[in-house]
């Protein structure tokens, strides 16, 4: 949790993304796939989520 708080301090612009409907939906998709025993789907949702998180961080650090 401390890492998330530090990140919000360094990149205040990403706070809206972290709590966005899109972000919450991504977490829900991952959890539902895991709960349904759909490992391949869960892995793909997680990969998509991590790629989006990386893009968000890169954009935040580059000011775009």
C-alpha positions in Angstrom: 0.0 0.0 0.0 2.9 2.4 0.7 4.1 2.0 -2.8 0.7 3.1 -4.2 0.7 6.1 -1.9 4.2 7.1 -3.1 3.2 6.7 -6.7 0.2 9.0 -6.2 2.6 11.6 -4.7 5.0 11.3 -7.6 2.3 11.1 -10.3 -0.9 12.8 -8.9 -2.4 12.6 -12.4 -2.8 8.9 -12.3 -5.1 8.9 -9.2 -8.1 9.2 -11.5 -7.0 6.3 -13.6 -6.4 4.0 -10.6 -10.0 4.6 -9.4 -11.6 4.7 -12.9 -14.4 2.4 -14.0 -12.1 0.9 -16.5 -9.5 0.0 -13.9 -12.1 -1.5 -11.5 -13.6 -3.5 -14.5 -10.2 -4.9 -15.3 -9.8 -6.1 -11.7 -13.3 -7.6 -11.7 -12.5 -9.5 -15.0 -9.4 -11.0 -13.5 -11.1 -12.0 -10.2 -14.1 -13.5 -12.0 -11.9 -15.5 -14.4 -9.9 -16.9 -11.5 -13.1 -17.7 -9.6 -14.5 -19.5 -12.6 -11.3 -21.5 -12.9 -10.5 -20.0 -16.3 -6.8 -19.8 -16.0 -6.1 -18.8 -19.6 -8.6 -16.0 -19.5 -7.3 -14.8 -16.1 -3.8 -14.7 -17.5 -4.8 -12.7 -20.6 -6.9 -10.3 -18.5 -3.9 -9.8 -16.2 -1.5 -9.3 -19.1 -3.8 -6.7 -20.6 -4.1 -5.0 -17.2 -0.3 -4.9 -16.7 0.2 -3.5 -20.1 -2.3 -0.8 -19.5 -0.7 0.0 -16.1 2.7 0.3 -17.8 1.3 2.6 -20.5 -0.3 4.7 -17.7 2.9 5.0 -15.8 5.0 5.8 -18.9 2.5 8.5 -19.8 2.5 9.9 -16.3 6.3 10.1 -16.1 6.6 11.6 -19.6 3.8 14.1 -18.9 1.5 13.0 -21.7 
